[in-house]
Amino acid sequence: MASSRNKKIAEEIKKIVGGILISGLKDPRVSKFSSVTRVEVTGDLRYATIYISVFDPGHDVEETLEGLKSAKGFIRKTIGAQLKLYYTPEPIFKADHSIEYGMHINDIIGKLNREAAASAPDDAEENVEESDEPEKEEE
């Protein structure tokens, strides 16, 4: 189980790397629509596994990971400068496909809902709601 210190460090690394993705990298392989979804730090703080998600359909996740791996030294140096730890964790980048999987599940549910709506009889006319306002009396 991760200690609260490791969780705090992981959150700080997530913020730092997120900031680097937004403004610090000039590598064209790294998509501008990349995001850090989560960070896991080992108990001895030697390694930080950073999960990356890419929202840009024009960029391949693997291409973005290659760009990040080539900038690993810069990223580690930036993390070390901002965290001021005795030992800066070595970043390990991995693709996170959970958002894509969630979108796939959402598409399946939407398709099932459309099929259910198409096969259901039209009850729209029978379900007309009555007004809750009392009728006004004429004087």
C-alpha positions in Angstrom: 0.0 0.0 0.0 1.3 3.4 -1.0 2.1 5.8 1.8 0.4 9.2 1.9 3.8 10.8 1.2 4.2 8.7 -2.0 0.6 9.7 -3.1 1.4 13.4 -2.6 4.6 13.0 -4.6 2.8 11.2 -7.3 0.2 14.0 -7.5 2.9 16.6 -7.7 4.7 14.7 -10.5 1.4 14.5 -12.3 1.0 18.3 -12.1 4.6 18.9 -13.2 4.5 16.5 -16.2 1.1 17.9 -17.2 2.6 21.4 -17.2 5.6 20.2 -19.3 3.2 18.6 -21.8 1.3 21.9 -22.2 4.2 24.2 -22.5 7.6 22.7 -22.2 8.2 20.2 -25.0 8.9 21.2 -28.6 9.0 17.6 -29.9 6.5 17.3 -32.8 6.0 13.6 -31.9 4.3 14.6 -28.7 0.7 15.5 -29.3 -0.6 18.8 -27.8 -3.7 16.9 -26.7 -1.7 14.6 -24.4 -2.7 14.3 -20.8 -1.3 12.6 -17.7 -4.1 10.4 -16.4 -2.3 9.0 -13.3 1.2 8.5 -11.8 2.3 5.6 -9.6 5.5 6.0 -7.6 7.4 3.0 -6.2 7.8 2.7 -2.4 11.5 3.6 -2.6 10.8 6.6 -4.9 13.2 5.3 -7.6 10.6 5.0 -10.4 7.5 6.9 -11.4 5.2 5.2 -13.9 3.4 8.0 -15.7 0.3 7.0 -17.7 -0.4 9.1 -20.8 -3.6 9.5 -22.8 -3.8 11.1 -26.2 -7.1 12.7 -27.3 -5.9 13.6 -30.8 -7.0 11.1 -33.5 -4.2 12.3 -35.8 -1.5 11.3 -33.3 -0.5 7.8 -32.4 -0.1 7.1 -28.7 3.1 5.1 -29.3 4.6 8.0 -31.2 3.9 10.4 -28.3 5.5 7.9 -25.9 8.6 7.8 -28.0 8.8 11.5 -27.9 8.4 11.5 -24.2 11.0 8.8 -23.8 13.5 10.9 -25.7 12.8 13.9 -23.5 13.1 11.7 -20.3 16.2 13.5 -19.1 14.6 17.0 -19.4 11.4 15.8 -17.7 13.4 14.2 -14.8 15.5 17.3 -14.4 12.4 19.5 -14.2 10.7 17.1 -11.7 13.8 17.2 -9.6 14.1 21.0 -9.7 10.5 21.5 -8.6 10.2 18.7 -6.0 13.6 19.1 -4.4 13.8 15.4 -3.3 17.1 13.7 -2.4 16.6 11.3 -5.3 14.4 12.2 -8.3 12.3 9.2 -9.6 13.1 8.0 -13.1 10.0 8.5 -15.3 8.6 5.5 -17.1 5.9 6.4 -19.6 3.0 4.0 -20.5 -0.1 4.4 -22.6 -3.4 4.7 -20.8 -6.3 3.4 -22.9 -9.0 3.7 -20.2 -10.5 6.8 -21.8 -10.7 5.1 -25.2 -12.2 2.0 -23.5 -14.8 4.2 -21.7 -15.7 5.9 -25.0 -16.1 2.4 -26.6 -18.5 1.3 -23.8 -20.4 4.6 -24.1 -20.9 3.9 -27.9 -22.2 0.4 -27.1 -24.7 1.7 -24.6 -25.8 4.5 -27.0 -26.3 1.9 -29.7 -28.4 -0.3 -27.4 -30.5 2.7 -26.3 -31.2 3.6 -30.0 -32.1 0.0 -30.8 -34.5 -0.1 -27.7 -36.1 3.2 -28.7 -36.6 2.0 -32.3 -38.2 -1.3 -31.3 -40.5 0.3 -28.6 -44.0 1.3 -29.6 -44.9 5.0 -29.8 -46.4 5.8 -26.4 -45.7 9.5 -26.7 -49.3 10.4 -27.3 -50.6 8.4 -24.3 -48.2 10.0 -21.9 -49.3 13.6 -22.1 -48.9 15.2 -18.7 -51.6 17.2 -17.3 -51.0 20.7 -15.9 -50.7 21.1 -12.1 -52.1 24.6 -12.2 -55.7 25.0 -10.9 -58.2 26.2 -13.5 -59.2 29.9 -13.2 -62.8 30.6 -12.6 -64.5 33.1 -14.9 -66.1 36.1 -13.2 
